[in-house]
Amino acid sequence: MISKEQKNKIIQKYATKQGDTGSPQVQIALLSHEIQDLGEHLKTHKKDFSSRRGLLRKVGQRRRLLRYLKKENKSGYEQLIKALKLKDSV
């Protein structure tokens, strides 16, 4: 679970303008952080299948948002995947 301070830092870092909390860049960055946290949790709790299902759901949501961002804003997409160190698999 992301703390409020971590979430605010991520939002400030990836926001496209002042007060931006819903842009695809911010949503993808937040999902990426949550995916990393869940991945760490699942390394120690291998049989936690409900968390695994949540992880897969977040990965699918991030994939859809990345596909949308690539279609709408190619340069923003490329900057984001470099910043988050993601593969260009969309």
Residue frames relative to the residue before (quaternion, step in Angstrom):
aa qw qx qy qz dx dy dz
M 1.0000 0.0000 0.0000 0.0000 0.00 0.00 0.00
I 0.3981 -0.7191 0.5281 0.2133 3.54 -0.94 0.95
S 0.3746 -0.7024 0.5514 0.2493 3.56 -0.96 0.84
K 0.6674 -0.5147 0.3599 0.4002 3.56 -1.24 0.41
E 0.6542 0.5182 -0.3149 0.4521 3.59 1.00 -0.82
Q 0.6471 0.5087 -0.3175 0.4709 3.59 0.97 -0.85
K 0.6530 0.5214 -0.3118 0.4523 3.55 0.94 -0.90
N 0.6610 0.5007 -0.3097 0.4652 3.59 0.93 -0.84
K 0.6300 0.5286 -0.3352 0.4596 3.61 1.02 -0.74
I 0.6610 0.5008 -0.3020 0.4703 3.57 0.94 -0.90
I 0.6471 0.5170 -0.3198 0.4600 3.58 0.94 -0.87
Q 0.6696 0.4928 -0.3072 0.4631 3.61 0.89 -0.89
K 0.6660 0.5241 -0.3101 0.4308 3.58 0.97 -0.81
Y 0.8077 0.3001 -0.1309 0.4903 3.60 0.87 -0.92
A 0.4282 0.7034 -0.4713 0.3159 3.63 1.21 0.06
T 0.4009 -0.7247 0.5130 0.2256 3.55 -1.04 0.81
K 0.7819 0.0249 -0.0202 0.6226 3.58 1.26 -0.43
Q 0.6977 -0.4565 0.3385 0.4361 3.57 -1.29 0.15
G 0.8258 0.2053 -0.1629 0.4993 3.58 -0.87 0.94
D 0.4616 0.6896 -0.4380 0.3458 3.60 1.27 0.20
T 0.0668 0.8043 -0.5872 0.0624 3.58 -0.62 1.12
G 0.7525 0.4272 -0.2118 0.4542 3.61 1.17 -0.31
S 0.4209 0.7040 -0.4854 0.3027 3.60 1.18 0.10
P 0.6411 -0.5392 0.3680 0.4035 3.60 -1.13 0.49
Q 0.6106 0.5635 -0.3582 0.4259 3.60 1.02 -0.73
V 0.6779 0.4792 -0.2855 0.4789 3.59 0.91 -0.94
Q 0.6610 0.5116 -0.3145 0.4499 3.59 0.89 -0.89
I 0.6539 0.5065 -0.3094 0.4692 3.58 0.98 -0.85
A 0.6514 0.5149 -0.3188 0.4571 3.59 0.94 -0.85
L 0.6581 0.4994 -0.3080 0.4718 3.60 0.96 -0.84
L 0.6566 0.4994 -0.3133 0.4705 3.58 0.95 -0.86
S 0.6311 0.5376 -0.3383 0.4453 3.59 0.99 -0.77
H 0.6526 0.5014 -0.3133 0.4739 3.57 0.98 -0.81
E 0.6586 0.5014 -0.3075 0.4694 3.59 0.95 -0.84
I 0.6262 0.5347 -0.3283 0.4628 3.59 1.06 -0.77
Q 0.6424 0.5125 -0.3225 0.4697 3.59 0.98 -0.81
D 0.6538 0.5133 -0.3130 0.4594 3.58 0.94 -0.86
L 0.6742 0.4839 -0.2966 0.4727 3.59 0.92 -0.89
G 0.6147 0.5481 -0.3454 0.4500 3.58 1.05 -0.70
E 0.6507 0.5002 -0.3068 0.4820 3.57 1.00 -0.83
H 0.6332 0.5298 -0.3250 0.4613 3.59 1.00 -0.82
L 0.7110 0.4693 -0.2687 0.4495 3.57 0.88 -0.93
K 0.5505 0.5911 -0.4121 0.4216 3.61 1.17 -0.29
T 0.7361 0.3842 -0.2285 0.5082 3.57 1.05 -0.70
H 0.7579 0.2793 -0.1574 0.5682 3.60 1.13 -0.62
K 0.1321 -0.8678 0.4759 0.0542 3.55 0.47 1.25
K 0.7432 0.4151 -0.2262 0.4736 3.61 1.07 -0.62
D 0.4473 0.6774 -0.4597 0.3603 3.59 1.23 0.34
F 0.1058 -0.8634 0.4923 0.0322 3.55 0.30 1.29
S 0.6051 0.5415 -0.3764 0.4460 3.61 1.09 -0.48
S 0.6460 0.4857 -0.3239 0.4918 3.60 1.04 -0.66
R 0.6062 0.5492 -0.3505 0.4561 3.59 1.08 -0.69
R 0.6399 0.5161 -0.3187 0.4718 3.58 1.02 -0.82
G 0.6460 0.5117 -0.3134 0.4719 3.59 1.02 -0.80
L 0.6215 0.5381 -0.3299 0.4640 3.57 1.06 -0.76
L 0.6756 0.4894 -0.2977 0.4643 3.58 0.87 -0.91
R 0.6265 0.5310 -0.3335 0.4629 3.57 1.06 -0.69
K 0.6641 0.4948 -0.2987 0.4743 3.59 0.97 -0.85
V 0.6277 0.5259 -0.3361 0.4653 3.59 1.02 -0.74
G 0.6569 0.5054 -0.3066 0.4681 3.59 0.98 -0.82
Q 0.6431 0.5124 -0.3205 0.4702 3.58 0.98 -0.82
R 0.6534 0.5045 -0.3162 0.4675 3.60 0.95 -0.86
R 0.6339 0.5346 -0.3304 0.4507 3.59 1.00 -0.79
R 0.6585 0.5000 -0.3112 0.4686 3.58 0.97 -0.84
L 0.6631 0.4966 -0.3068 0.4686 3.59 0.96 -0.83
L 0.6331 0.5180 -0.3328 0.4691 3.60 1.02 -0.72
R 0.6349 0.5245 -0.3250 0.4649 3.58 0.99 -0.81
Y 0.6489 0.5106 -0.3050 0.4746 3.58 0.98 -0.86
L 0.6782 0.4965 -0.2946 0.4546 3.58 0.87 -0.96
K 0.6373 0.5253 -0.3313 0.4563 3.59 0.99 -0.77
K 0.6657 0.5026 -0.2951 0.4660 3.55 1.03 -0.80
E 0.7617 0.4094 -0.2008 0.4603 3.59 0.91 -0.93
N 0.8145 0.0570 0.0374 0.5761 3.60 0.96 -0.86
K 0.2097 -0.8356 0.4979 0.1001 3.57 0.25 1.32
S 0.6836 0.4829 -0.3060 0.4536 3.62 0.86 -0.88
G 0.6417 0.5140 -0.3195 0.4711 3.58 1.01 -0.77
Y 0.6150 0.5483 -0.3277 0.4623 3.55 1.10 -0.75
E 0.6870 0.4881 -0.2859 0.4562 3.57 0.84 -0.98
Q 0.6412 0.5134 -0.3259 0.4681 3.60 1.00 -0.77
L 0.6711 0.5193 -0.2983 0.4371 3.56 0.95 -0.91
I 0.6885 0.4665 -0.3114 0.4597 3.61 0.84 -0.86
K 0.6065 0.5218 -0.3609 0.4792 3.60 1.15 -0.50
A 0.6753 0.5042 -0.2976 0.4484 3.58 0.90 -0.91
L 0.7503 0.3777 -0.2051 0.5023 3.59 1.00 -0.83
K 0.3577 -0.7580 0.4678 0.2806 3.59 1.35 -0.10
L 0.3343 0.7282 -0.5166 0.3018 3.55 0.84 1.08
K 0.5149 -0.6125 0.4921 0.3428 3.56 -1.24 0.38
D 0.4170 -0.6753 0.5454 0.2693 3.55 -1.18 0.60
S 0.2132 0.8173 -0.5000 0.1912 3.57 0.41 1.22
V 0.5079 0.6496 -0.4275 0.3705 3.60 1.21 0.19
